[in-house]
Amino acid sequence: MAIRDMADLTWEEVRDLDRARTVLILPLGAIEAHGPHLPLGSDILIAQAMARAGASRIEAQGFGALILPPLPYTAAMFGAGFPGTISIQGSTVTALILDLAREVTRHGFAALAIANAHLDPAHLDAIAEAERRARDEGLVPVICPDVSRKPWAPRLTEEFKSGACHAGRYESSIVLAVRADLVREGIRKGLPPNPASLSKAIRGGARTFEEADGTRAYFGWPAEATAEEGKETIDALGGILADAVTEVFSPERGA
């Protein structure tokens, strides 16, 4: 089956799918400050790119894959001090994902996979809670690889692994690859490096970008970003999503 957005299908086309072997993919991110050079919706662009790359690989493994419309609202308190950032309660995110999992189950699909591009701790906790509660209810698997942890993180770039990567080279490269017209190039090229590790600051108790030394809402080396690196990273993210799905269904595939 060609990769398609589920919203573009008719109900009869969905009815005729082999839904028991079709994974629905939810791109998930935040409307959040991403430096002075990237749009507030950068997470959504990254999540959608991850979803499409992942869907292609999932289909290569013998499953169907449909991409849901993205969810652009979640817990984003780290960027709440910057105009335009929209943050909602983590419990709301958990409830929404859980309701989606119930619907995915009701319609007989194989799983709900989440292409996640937002790493705020409250957001990750909300997803983990939804995964746990879906298991407890006996719903379809909710699959969301946490790219900040092993085994997935080592597959991404050195800047990402350093933790100094919000709106830096890592994310700027991806946005350059998918929507270069939205990158403020004149600003990006002149931004000095900010090597402060956001992940280390979080472990040290920081609760905002400002407390983590990100006074302009970016970390890392945005001036070094390239579309070529962005394409490579999208491919890696797609592989991570597909491998996480395959891992869940490996007993079935080996039967």
C-alpha positions as a Markdown table, in Angstrom:
| # | Residue | x | y | z |
|---|---|---|---|---|
| 1 | Met | 0.0 | 0.0 | 0.0 |
| 2 | Ala | 1.3 | 3.5 | -0.9 |
| 3 | Ile | 2.1 | 5.7 | 2.2 |
| 4 | Arg | -0.9 | 7.9 | 2.8 |
| 5 | Asp | -2.3 | 10.3 | 5.3 |
| 6 | Met | -5.3 | 8.6 | 6.9 |
| 7 | Ala | -7.3 | 11.8 | 6.7 |
| 8 | Asp | -7.1 | 11.6 | 2.9 |
| 9 | Leu | -8.8 | 8.2 | 2.7 |
| 10 | Thr | -12.5 | 7.5 | 2.6 |
| 11 | Trp | -14.2 | 5.4 | 5.2 |
| 12 | Glu | -14.7 | 2.6 | 2.6 |
| 13 | Glu | -11.0 | 2.6 | 1.8 |
| 14 | Val | -10.2 | 2.3 | 5.6 |
| 15 | Arg | -12.8 | -0.5 | 5.9 |
| 16 | Asp | -11.1 | -2.4 | 3.1 |
| 17 | Leu | -7.6 | -2.2 | 4.7 |
| 18 | Asp | -5.9 | -5.1 | 6.4 |
| 19 | Arg | -6.2 | -3.2 | 9.6 |
| 20 | Ala | -4.9 | -6.0 | 11.8 |
| 21 | Arg | -1.5 | -5.4 | 10.1 |
| 22 | Thr | -1.7 | -1.6 | 9.7 |
| 23 | Val | 0.0 | 0.7 | 12.2 |
| 24 | Leu | -1.3 | 4.2 | 12.7 |
| 25 | Ile | 1.4 | 6.9 | 13.3 |
| 26 | Leu | 0.8 | 10.0 | 15.3 |
| 27 | Pro | 3.3 | 12.9 | 14.8 |
| 28 | Leu | 3.6 | 14.6 | 18.1 |
| 29 | Gly | 5.4 | 17.8 | 19.2 |
| 30 | Ala | 4.9 | 21.3 | 20.7 |
| 31 | Ile | 4.2 | 24.8 | 19.6 |
| 32 | Glu | 7.3 | 26.1 | 21.3 |
| 33 | Ala | 10.2 | 28.7 | 21.0 |
| 34 | His | 13.0 | 27.3 | 18.9 |
| 35 | Gly | 15.6 | 30.1 | 18.9 |
| 36 | Pro | 15.3 | 33.3 | 16.9 |
| 37 | His | 15.7 | 31.4 | 13.6 |
| 38 | Leu | 13.3 | 28.5 | 13.6 |
| 39 | Pro | 9.4 | 28.6 | 13.6 |
| 40 | Leu | 7.4 | 27.7 | 16.7 |
| 41 | Gly | 6.1 | 24.6 | 14.9 |
| 42 | Ser | 9.6 | 23.1 | 14.3 |
| 43 | Asp | 8.7 | 20.0 | 16.4 |
| 44 | Ile | 5.7 | 19.3 | 14.2 |
| 45 | Leu | 7.8 | 19.5 | 11.0 |
| 46 | Ile | 10.4 | 17.2 | 12.6 |
| 47 | Ala | 7.7 | 14.7 | 13.8 |
| 48 | Gln | 6.0 | 14.6 | 10.4 |
| 49 | Ala | 9.3 | 13.9 | 8.7 |
| 50 | Met | 10.0 | 11.2 | 11.2 |
| 51 | Ala | 6.6 | 9.7 | 10.6 |
| 52 | Arg | 6.9 | 9.6 | 6.8 |
| 53 | Ala | 10.4 | 8.1 | 7.0 |
| 54 | Gly | 9.2 | 5.5 | 9.6 |
| 55 | Ala | 6.1 | 4.6 | 7.6 |
| 56 | Ser | 8.2 | 3.8 | 4.5 |
| 57 | Arg | 10.4 | 1.4 | 6.6 |
| 58 | Ile | 7.4 | -0.1 | 8.4 |
| 59 | Glu | 5.8 | -0.9 | 5.0 |
| 60 | Ala | 9.1 | -2.5 | 3.9 |
| 61 | Gln | 8.7 | -4.9 | 6.9 |
| 62 | Gly | 5.4 | -6.1 | 5.6 |
| 63 | Phe | 3.0 | -3.9 | 7.6 |
| 64 | Gly | 0.7 | -1.2 | 6.4 |
| 65 | Ala | 1.2 | 2.4 | 7.8 |
| 66 | Leu | -1.1 | 5.3 | 7.9 |
| 67 | Ile | -0.2 | 8.7 | 9.3 |
| 68 | Leu | -2.6 | 10.6 | 11.5 |
| 69 | Pro | -2.9 | 14.4 | 11.5 |
| 70 | Pro | -0.3 | 15.8 | 14.0 |
| 71 | Leu | -0.9 | 16.7 | 17.6 |
| 72 | Pro | 0.8 | 20.1 | 18.1 |
| 73 | Tyr | -0.1 | 20.8 | 21.7 |
| 74 | Thr | 1.6 | 19.3 | 24.8 |
| 75 | Ala | 3.4 | 20.0 | 28.0 |
| 76 | Ala | 6.1 | 22.6 | 27.1 |
| 77 | Met | 6.9 | 24.4 | 30.3 |
| 78 | Phe | 10.6 | 24.8 | 29.5 |
| 79 | Gly | 9.7 | 27.3 | 26.8 |
| 80 | Ala | 6.7 | 28.9 | 28.6 |
| 81 | Gly | 8.5 | 32.2 | 29.2 |
| 82 | Phe | 8.9 | 32.8 | 25.5 |
| 83 | Pro | 6.1 | 34.4 | 23.5 |
| 84 | Gly | 4.2 | 31.9 | 21.3 |
| 85 | Thr | 4.9 | 28.8 | 23.3 |
| 86 | Ile | 1.7 | 27.0 | 24.1 |
| 87 | Ser | 1.9 | 24.5 | 27.0 |
| 88 | Ile | -0.9 | 22.3 | 28.3 |
| 89 | Gln | -1.1 | 19.9 | 31.2 |
| 90 | Gly | 0.6 | 16.5 | 30.9 |
| 91 | Ser | -2.5 | 14.8 | 32.1 |
| 92 | Thr | -4.4 | 16.2 | 29.1 |
| 93 | Val | -1.8 | 14.7 | 26.8 |
| 94 | Thr | -2.1 | 11.3 | 28.5 |
| 95 | Ala | -5.8 | 11.3 | 28.3 |
| 96 | Leu | -5.8 | 12.3 | 24.6 |
| 97 | Ile | -3.3 | 9.6 | 23.6 |
| 98 | Leu | -5.2 | 7.0 | 25.7 |
| 99 | Asp | -8.5 | 8.0 | 24.0 |
| 100 | Leu | -6.8 | 7.6 | 20.6 |
| 101 | Ala | -5.5 | 4.2 | 21.6 |
| 102 | Arg | -9.0 | 3.1 | 22.5 |
| 103 | Glu | -10.3 | 4.2 | 19.1 |
| 104 | Val | -7.3 | 2.5 | 17.3 |
| 105 | Thr | -8.3 | -0.6 | 19.2 |
| 106 | Arg | -12.0 | -0.3 | 18.4 |
| 107 | His | -11.2 | -0.1 | 14.7 |
| 108 | Gly | -9.0 | -3.1 | 14.8 |
| 109 | Phe | -5.6 | -1.6 | 13.9 |
| 110 | Ala | -2.4 | -3.2 | 14.9 |
| 111 | Ala | -0.8 | -0.4 | 17.0 |
| 112 | Leu | -0.5 | 3.3 | 17.6 |
| 113 | Ala | 3.0 | 4.5 | 17.0 |
| 114 | Ile | 4.1 | 8.0 | 18.0 |
| 115 | Ala | 6.7 | 9.9 | 16.1 |
| 116 | Asn | 7.7 | 12.2 | 18.9 |
| 117 | Ala | 9.9 | 15.3 | 18.4 |
| 118 | His | 9.5 | 17.0 | 21.8 |
| 119 | Leu | 11.7 | 16.1 | 24.8 |
| 120 | Asp | 10.3 | 18.2 | 27.7 |
| 121 | Pro | 10.3 | 15.9 | 30.8 |
| 122 | Ala | 6.7 | 16.5 | 31.5 |
| 123 | His | 5.8 | 15.6 | 28.0 |
| 124 | Leu | 7.8 | 12.3 | 28.0 |
| 125 | Asp | 6.2 | 11.4 | 31.4 |
| 126 | Ala | 2.8 | 12.0 | 29.9 |
| 127 | Ile | 3.5 | 9.6 | 27.0 |
| 128 | Ala | 5.0 | 7.0 | 29.3 |
| 129 | Glu | 1.8 | 7.1 | 31.4 |
| 130 | Ala | -0.4 | 6.7 | 28.3 |
| 131 | Glu | 1.7 | 3.7 | 27.3 |
| 132 | Arg | 1.4 | 2.1 | 30.7 |
| 133 | Arg | -2.3 | 2.7 | 31.0 |
| 134 | Ala | -2.9 | 1.3 | 27.5 |
| 135 | Arg | -1.2 | -1.9 | 28.5 |
| 136 | Asp | -3.2 | -2.1 | 31.7 |
| 137 | Glu | -6.4 | -1.7 | 29.7 |
| 138 | Gly | -5.4 | -4.3 | 27.1 |
| 139 | Leu | -5.4 | -1.9 | 24.3 |
| 140 | Val | -3.3 | -2.0 | 21.2 |
| 141 | Pro | 0.4 | -1.2 | 21.8 |
| 142 | Val | 1.2 | 2.5 | 22.1 |
| 143 | Ile | 4.8 | 2.6 | 20.8 |
| 144 | Cys | 6.9 | 5.7 | 21.3 |
| 145 | Pro | 10.7 | 5.3 | 21.2 |
| 146 | Asp | 12.3 | 7.8 | 23.6 |
| 147 | Val | 15.1 | 9.0 | 21.3 |
| 148 | Ser | 16.9 | 10.6 | 24.3 |
| 149 | Arg | 17.7 | 7.1 | 25.7 |
| 150 | Lys | 19.4 | 3.9 | 24.7 |
| 151 | Pro | 19.3 | 2.1 | 22.4 |
| 152 | Trp | 18.0 | 4.9 | 20.2 |
| 153 | Ala | 20.1 | 8.0 | 21.2 |
| 154 | Pro | 23.5 | 6.5 | 19.9 |
| 155 | Arg | 22.0 | 6.4 | 16.4 |
| 156 | Leu | 21.6 | 10.2 | 16.3 |
| 157 | Thr | 24.1 | 13.0 | 15.9 |
| 158 | Glu | 27.0 | 14.0 | 18.2 |
| 159 | Glu | 25.3 | 17.3 | 19.0 |
| 160 | Phe | 22.1 | 15.5 | 19.9 |
| 161 | Lys | 24.0 | 13.2 | 22.2 |
| 162 | Ser | 25.7 | 16.1 | 23.9 |
| 163 | Gly | 22.3 | 17.4 | 25.1 |
| 164 | Ala | 23.0 | 20.9 | 23.6 |
| 165 | Cys | 20.6 | 20.4 | 20.8 |
| 166 | His | 17.4 | 22.4 | 21.1 |
| 167 | Ala | 17.1 | 24.5 | 17.9 |
| 168 | Gly | 20.8 | 23.8 | 17.3 |
| 169 | Arg | 22.5 | 22.0 | 14.5 |
| 170 | Tyr | 20.4 | 18.9 | 15.0 |
| 171 | Glu | 16.9 | 20.5 | 14.7 |
| 172 | Ser | 18.0 | 23.3 | 12.4 |
| 173 | Ser | 19.3 | 20.8 | 9.9 |
| 174 | Ile | 16.0 | 18.9 | 9.8 |
| 175 | Val | 14.0 | 22.0 | 9.3 |
| 176 | Leu | 16.4 | 23.1 | 6.5 |
| 177 | Ala | 15.8 | 19.7 | 4.9 |
| 178 | Val | 12.0 | 19.8 | 5.0 |
| 179 | Arg | 11.0 | 23.6 | 5.1 |
| 180 | Ala | 14.0 | 25.7 | 4.3 |
| 181 | Asp | 11.7 | 28.6 | 3.5 |
| 182 | Leu | 10.8 | 28.8 | 7.2 |
| 183 | Val | 14.4 | 29.1 | 8.5 |
| 184 | Arg | 15.5 | 32.7 | 9.1 |
| 185 | Glu | 18.9 | 32.2 | 7.4 |
| 186 | Gly | 20.2 | 35.6 | 8.0 |
| 187 | Ile | 19.8 | 35.1 | 11.8 |
| 188 | Arg | 20.8 | 31.4 | 11.9 |
| 189 | Lys | 24.2 | 31.9 | 10.2 |
| 190 | Gly | 25.1 | 34.6 | 12.7 |
| 191 | Leu | 24.1 | 32.8 | 15.9 |
| 192 | Pro | 27.1 | 32.0 | 18.2 |
| 193 | Pro | 27.3 | 28.5 | 19.6 |
| 194 | Asn | 25.6 | 27.8 | 22.9 |
| 195 | Pro | 27.3 | 24.6 | 24.2 |
| 196 | Ala | 25.2 | 24.4 | 27.4 |
| 197 | Ser | 23.7 | 20.9 | 27.7 |
| 198 | Leu | 20.0 | 21.1 | 28.2 |
| 199 | Ser | 19.8 | 17.5 | 29.3 |
| 200 | Lys | 22.5 | 18.0 | 31.9 |
| 201 | Ala | 20.7 | 21.1 | 33.2 |
| 202 | Ile | 17.5 | 19.2 | 33.5 |
| 203 | Arg | 19.2 | 16.5 | 35.6 |
| 204 | Gly | 20.6 | 19.4 | 37.7 |
| 205 | Gly | 17.1 | 20.7 | 38.4 |
| 206 | Ala | 16.6 | 23.4 | 35.7 |
| 207 | Arg | 13.0 | 23.9 | 34.9 |
| 208 | Thr | 13.1 | 26.4 | 32.0 |
| 209 | Phe | 15.3 | 27.3 | 29.1 |
| 210 | Glu | 16.4 | 30.4 | 30.9 |
| 211 | Glu | 17.6 | 28.4 | 33.9 |
| 212 | Ala | 19.5 | 26.1 | 31.6 |
| 213 | Asp | 21.4 | 29.1 | 30.0 |
| 214 | Gly | 19.2 | 29.2 | 26.9 |
| 215 | Thr | 18.2 | 32.9 | 27.1 |
| 216 | Arg | 17.3 | 32.9 | 23.3 |
| 217 | Ala | 15.7 | 29.5 | 23.4 |
| 218 | Tyr | 18.4 | 27.6 | 21.6 |
| 219 | Phe | 21.2 | 25.3 | 22.5 |
| 220 | Gly | 24.0 | 23.9 | 20.3 |
| 221 | Trp | 25.5 | 25.1 | 17.0 |
| 222 | Pro | 22.7 | 26.2 | 14.7 |
| 223 | Ala | 25.1 | 28.1 | 12.3 |
| 224 | Glu | 26.6 | 24.7 | 11.4 |
| 225 | Ala | 23.3 | 23.2 | 10.3 |
| 226 | Thr | 23.0 | 21.7 | 6.8 |
| 227 | Ala | 20.1 | 20.2 | 4.8 |
| 228 | Glu | 22.3 | 17.2 | 4.1 |
| 229 | Glu | 22.7 | 16.4 | 7.7 |
| 230 | Gly | 19.0 | 16.9 | 8.2 |
| 231 | Lys | 18.1 | 14.3 | 5.5 |
| 232 | Glu | 20.5 | 11.8 | 7.2 |
| 233 | Thr | 18.9 | 12.5 | 10.6 |
| 234 | Ile | 15.4 | 12.1 | 9.2 |
| 235 | Asp | 16.4 | 8.7 | 7.8 |
| 236 | Ala | 17.8 | 7.7 | 11.2 |
| 237 | Leu | 14.6 | 8.8 | 13.0 |
| 238 | Gly | 12.5 | 6.8 | 10.6 |
| 239 | Gly | 14.7 | 3.8 | 11.3 |
| 240 | Ile | 14.2 | 4.2 | 15.0 |
| 241 | Leu | 10.5 | 4.4 | 14.7 |
| 242 | Ala | 10.2 | 1.4 | 12.4 |
| 243 | Asp | 12.6 | -0.7 | 14.6 |
| 244 | Ala | 10.6 | 0.1 | 17.7 |
| 245 | Val | 7.4 | -1.1 | 15.9 |
| 246 | Thr | 9.2 | -4.2 | 14.6 |
| 247 | Glu | 10.5 | -5.0 | 18.1 |
| 248 | Val | 7.0 | -5.1 | 19.5 |
| 249 | Phe | 5.8 | -7.4 | 16.8 |
| 250 | Ser | 8.9 | -9.6 | 16.5 |
| 251 | Pro | 7.3 | -12.7 | 18.2 |
| 252 | Glu | 4.4 | -12.5 | 15.6 |
| 253 | Arg | 6.9 | -12.1 | 12.7 |
| 254 | Gly | 8.9 | -15.1 | 13.9 |
| 255 | Ala | 5.9 | -17.3 | 14.2 |
